[in-house]
Amino acid sequence: MIERLTNVEQLSRHAANMIQQLLTFARKDVVHIQPIPLTPFIKETLKFLRTSVPENIAMHQEICSDSIRVNGDTTQLHQVLMNLVNNARDALEGVA
């Protein structure tokens, strides 16, 4: 129960960040580009996105263990991963 509440809280923060990103884009503000360690970022994001995938869909991930850093905006990268997971979930809808 506590884990689910923690996930809801963190997803809420990510949603707030995405809304801020949309507002930034609409106002043509500057995004916050910074170095991001890719592997931990992807693992953490997928952990939180798991709550948006029905339990009858298994998520398998094979993530490179190399230390890779990318320069980017964390909110935009969260949004990309969320879109990929949601698109995959939607593609599986109705599949037995």
N, C-alpha and C positions, 0 to 999 in steps of 0.2 A: 504494500500500500504506500509506504513512504517513497519507494523507488518510483512509483507511478506519479506521485505528487511532485517529486523532484523533476521528473521528465516533463510534466505539464508546466511547471514553473520555467524550466529552461526553454521549452518550446515557445512559451509566451514571450520570453526575452528575445528569442530569435525572431519571432513575428514582429515585435516592436522594432527591432533593428531593421527588418525588411521594409516596414512602413517608412521608417526614417530614410532608408535608401531610395524608396520610390519618391519621397518628397524631395530628396537631394537631386534626383534625376530630373524631376519636374521643374525644379528651380535652377537647374544647371549648376549646382554647387559642386565643390571639389570632393571626390571620394577619398577615403583614407587607405592609401596603398601602403602595405607593410610586408615584411618577410613573414611567411607563414610556413611552419613545419607541416608538410602535406600529409604524411602518414597519420600522425596523431589527430590532425584536423578531420580527416576523412573518417577515421574510426569513431571519434566522438560524435560527429554529425550523424553517421549511420545508426549509432546506438539510440539517439534521440528520435530519429525518423522511424525506427522500428515500431513505435507506438502508432504510427499512421497506417501501418500495413496490417491487413487482417491476419489473424493467427493461422489461417489455413494456407497462407503463402509463406514459404520458407525463404529467408534471405541468406545467401551465401556470399562471402566476400573473400577475395584474394588480393591483398594489398601488399605492394612492394615494401620490404622492410628496410630498404636503403633510406638514408637520411636525405630527403629531398625538400628543398625550400622553394617556394614560389612567392613572387611578389603579387599581392592582390588585396582586394577588399574582402574581409571575412564575411560580411553580410551578403555580398554578391556571390561568393563561393558557396555559402549555405544555400542560397536560393537556387543555384545551379544543381547542387546535389539533391535538394528537395524536389525540384522539377523532374530530375532523372528517376528518382524513386517513385514519385507519383505517376509518371508516365508508364513505368514498368508495371506498377500496381494496376493501373487502368487497362493496360494491354492484356493482363491476365484475368480481367473480370469476365466471368462466365465460362472460363476454361475449367474443365473437370480435373 
